[in-house]
Amino acid sequence: MLYHLLYPLHTLLGGLNVFRYITFRAICGALTAFVIVLLLGPLFIRTMKKFQIGQVVRDDGPETHLAKQGVPTMGGMLILFSIMLSTFLWARLDISQVWLMMFVTTFYGGIGAYDDYRKIKKKNSKGLSARGKLVLQVAGASAVGLFIILLPGFDGHLSIPFLKDFRPDLGWFYVIFAILVIVGASNAVNLTDGLDGLAAGPTVVTAAVYLVFSYLAGHAVLANYLQLPYVNGSGELSIFCGAIFGACLGFLWFNAYPAQIFMGDVGSLALGGALGSVAIIIKQEFLLAIVGGVFVMEALSVILQVGYFKLTHGKRIFLMAPFHHHFEKKGWHETKVVVRFWIVSIILGLFAIATLKLR
């Protein structure tokens, strides 16, 4: 909004010319989201306590988690509010991809909010049924996939790091691929959100990496030089990614151990869906498996555990899934698990950026 209000006046006030630069607006978007969460966080926590909107802890988890029962949850609403407001203020609103991202984030946030509501109402950790959640997630992801392939100049080729000459064309099957990426990312972040600060940290790293790639994908010259798919208008998604970065960084102020508030499914499902959608729009889908390696690891641990349990009639690969609980069961303190997962995420983020020159 500020771009449309202030940039046209740059002929009168030369300083307003700065609003034309995506880098400037991305930084401002990140700072704005960070400040919003930091300022509204205490009030939000008090409000959640007042209405007794607290975490419902699974009874089969680590015993140390029982102390988290009743800690305010649904902090994802604060994260999403700051992301949306920051994006609205600093992004160009005449770019369709910006509105698409705000739609899919809100839609997935709605799914998570309803899931959280059912958990709190029933006083258990079940929430929305897995089938019901999946149907809604697929519906939202389908809308993104259809929107993308109907855009003028749509390119159905996949972009695979390290393989610049191998770009298979999926055509209309790209919609199915988009659904797998977005739904998978949403559930992976959701599964990761099990310890204080565990999901927010890797999300900060992933958002920062996609901020860079969004900017490059929207810059014709740089995209061509780095052999990246050029996507017209995608540079504005840098502001959106910056807002995710700032919002999650601000949320960590309150979510770090011992957490004063949890993001809940309203946050984790929405953030995962948002990151998956950005990956789809800028044609960097496989990059998400690298920079979001922590999320992938968590999701795979659950899939392997469940599959092996059924095949062997009760045997387990891990002491407990998702993967972070395995280390807790081995005696690691929660903060050690979280910080080490953050370290892995940062290393993966650096490796993802390094793929720019490894093509």
Sequence and secondary structure as in RCSB ss.txt:
>XXXX:A:sequence
MLYHLLYPLHTLLGGLNVFRYITFRAICGALTAFVIVLLLGPLFIRTMKKFQIGQVVRDDGPETHLAKQGVPTMG
GMLILFSIMLSTFLWARLDISQVWLMMFVTTFYGGIGAYDDYRKIKKKNSKGLSARGKLVLQVAGASAVGLFIIL
LPGFDGHLSIPFLKDFRPDLGWFYVIFAILVIVGASNAVNLTDGLDGLAAGPTVVTAAVYLVFSYLAGHAVLANY
LQLPYVNGSGELSIFCGAIFGACLGFLWFNAYPAQIFMGDVGSLALGGALGSVAIIIKQEFLLAIVGGVFVMEAL
SVILQVGYFKLTHGKRIFLMAPFHHHFEKKGWHETKVVVRFWIVSIILGLFAIATLKLR
>XXXX:A:secstr
 HHHHHGGGGGTSGGGGGGG HHHHHHHHHHHHHHHHHHHHHHHHHHHHHTT B    TTS GGGGGGTT B  T
HHHHHHHHHHHHHHHS TT HHHHHHHHHHHHHHHHHHHHHHHHHHHTSS  S HHHHHHHHHHHHHHHHHHHHT
STT   B  BTTBTT   B GGGHHHHHHHHHHHHHHHHHHHTTSTTTTHHHHHHHHHHHHHHHHHHT HHHHHH
TT    TTGGGHHHHHHHHHHHHHHHHHHHSSS S   HHHHHHHHHHHHHHHHHHTT TTHHHHHTHHHHHHHH
HHHHHHHHHHHTTS  SSSSSSHHHHHHHTT  HHHHHHHHHHHHHHHHHHHHHGGG  
